[in-house]
Amino acid sequence: MTAILNQLDKLPDWLAAQGQPKFRAGQILKWLFETRIESFEAMSDLPKGLREALARDFSFWSSDVIAHERSSDGTEKLLLRLNGGGEIECVLLRDGIRRTICVSSQVGCAMGCVFCASGLNGVERSLTSGEIIEQMLRLSRLLPDDERLSHIVMMGMGDPLANLPGVLGALELANSPKGLGISARRITISTVGIPQAIRKLADLDCRYHLAISLHAPNDELRTKLVPVNAKIGMAAILEASEYFFEKTGRRLTFEYVLLAGLNDQPEHAQELADVLAGRGALLNVIPYNPVEGLPYRTPNSDAINRFRRILEEQGIVIKFRQRKGDDINAACGQLRRQVASAVPAVVPLNLPKT
């Protein structure tokens, strides 16, 4: 049985085959995206026969929640087991009035960042648009009725630009007034940098923000930290980022995970300032969130402050991201890795709605 979120484009034809009017499609979409229901039976303004037909031909979800963790800072993380195979993670972040979600685009990741848990076992497959939008709906159902999602970051497992069709299909629904209605200005696509896909995204003029994960100021170090860089090179990524800015007018964000003793030294900060000079970009620095079993560490406060001071003195617009969910393995891939190593077979949980 196929999940309805994977069949939304075929819904009008299916309804016609059931002898139902076209406006039923709009009613179904409204139930899916504007309410917190989790069954077809709850779609109370649909005829009983139609609700029964929906339950017969479609499943409501394409995944099972097999783990749900809550942090003391309000962060919540779900581990989903997909009917189509594989497990993925998605996160809800609470920050003031913001309700930001971080969702996955692939099962695993092929980029090979040495400090990240997502890619330790490579990539299994790309997600469908329905599987991506389902993460958004799952997370929205963790909010109380008087709260709504405000921001989306495609920064979970996988590189979104390696699954551009699936990602853009999901974001179209997220952005649409008939979907989640989230402004394109509040949607960010994060990538390690795939130049051809960056250019394609610019040509499509989707109006989403783009964040490029550098993690190093030169090719030698970046290739050690992000092995796929050996096939790409920073120059090609920076050229593609300039093209994106020229085509869209959207200010770029460059991301930099700060690793103690590896990329946090004064010479790294100075070289990074030279790379970013004149680009008018925002540098988002992320102190490393340690992963069990990996040797990388978070820099101490002196190293972090020194790194920041050097960049600010060079005129770089810099923001340090506050780490969230340290106590629940909120970084990409951590929960999946923890559950896989600790539990041979996980029974789906019946979780209360918060």
Secondary structure, 3 states (H helix, E strand, C coil): CEEHHHCHHHHHHHHHHCCCCCHHHHHHHHHHHHCCCCCHHHCCCCCHHHHHHHHHHEECCCEEEEEEEECCCCCEEEEEEECCCCEEEEEEEEECCEEEEEECCEEECCCCCCCCCCCCCCEEEECCHHHHHHHHHHHHCCCCCCCCCCEEEECCCCCHHHHHHHHHHHHHHHHCCCCCCCCHHHEEEEECCCHHHHHHHHHHCCCCEEEEECCCCCHHHHHHHCCCHHHHCHHHHHHHHHHHHHHHCCCCEEEEEECCCCCCCHHHHHHHHHHHCCCCCEEEEEECCCCCCCCCCCCCHHHHHHHHHHHHHCCCEEEECCCCCHHHCCCCCHHHHHHHHHCCCCCCCCCCCC
